[in-house]
């Protein structure tokens, strides 16, 4: 369960299969986006190991890029 620290409410899953990318984008952590129903804060919960996406085939507008 994901809980919003500010609102103390359970966050709801908004989207599955979001890629969190870094660097040149060839490595991505796949995860799910959760959103607080009260304040709208969003987080992405990922798996512990990145996947290698040489052709960037999984790239979409829903990807989250890390600095």
C-alpha positions as CSV (number, residue, x, y, z in Angstrom):
1,X,0.0,0.0,0.0
2,X,1.2,3.5,-0.8
3,X,0.2,6.2,1.6
4,X,0.3,10.0,1.1
5,X,2.4,11.4,4.0
6,X,0.7,14.8,3.8
7,X,-3.0,13.6,3.6
8,X,-2.6,10.2,5.4
9,X,-4.8,8.7,2.6
10,X,-4.1,5.5,0.5
11,X,-2.9,6.4,-2.9
12,X,-4.7,4.9,-5.9
13,X,-3.1,3.3,-8.9
14,X,-3.5,5.6,-12.0
15,X,-1.4,3.8,-14.6
16,X,0.5,0.5,-15.0
17,X,3.6,0.0,-17.1
18,X,5.3,3.4,-16.8
19,X,9.0,3.5,-17.6
20,X,11.3,5.6,-15.4
21,X,14.4,6.4,-17.6
22,X,17.7,7.9,-16.9
23,X,20.9,8.8,-18.8
24,X,20.4,8.3,-22.6
25,X,17.1,6.4,-22.0
26,X,18.3,2.9,-22.9
27,X,17.8,1.7,-19.3
28,X,14.4,1.9,-17.7
29,X,12.8,0.8,-14.5
30,X,9.2,-0.3,-15.1
31,X,6.6,0.7,-12.6
32,X,3.2,2.0,-11.8
33,X,1.9,5.5,-11.1
34,X,0.0,6.2,-7.9
35,X,-1.9,9.3,-7.1
36,X,-3.3,10.7,-3.8
37,X,-7.1,11.2,-4.1
38,X,-7.0,14.2,-1.8
39,X,-4.0,16.4,-2.8
40,X,-3.1,14.9,-6.2
41,X,0.5,14.0,-5.4
42,X,1.8,11.4,-7.8
43,X,4.6,8.8,-7.3
44,X,6.0,6.0,-9.4
45,X,6.7,2.7,-7.7
46,X,9.3,0.7,-9.7
47,X,10.8,-2.8,-9.7
48,X,14.3,-3.0,-8.3
49,X,16.1,-3.9,-11.6
50,X,16.3,-1.9,-14.8
51,X,15.6,-3.3,-18.2
52,X,17.8,-2.6,-21.2
53,X,15.8,-1.2,-24.1
54,X,18.3,-0.9,-26.9
55,X,15.8,0.2,-29.6
56,X,13.9,2.5,-27.2
57,X,10.8,0.5,-28.2
58,X,9.1,1.1,-24.9
59,X,9.5,4.9,-25.0
60,X,6.2,6.7,-24.6
61,X,4.8,10.1,-23.6
62,X,4.1,8.5,-20.2
63,X,7.8,7.9,-19.5
64,X,9.3,9.6,-16.5
65,X,12.9,10.9,-17.0
66,X,15.2,11.3,-14.0
67,X,17.8,14.1,-13.9
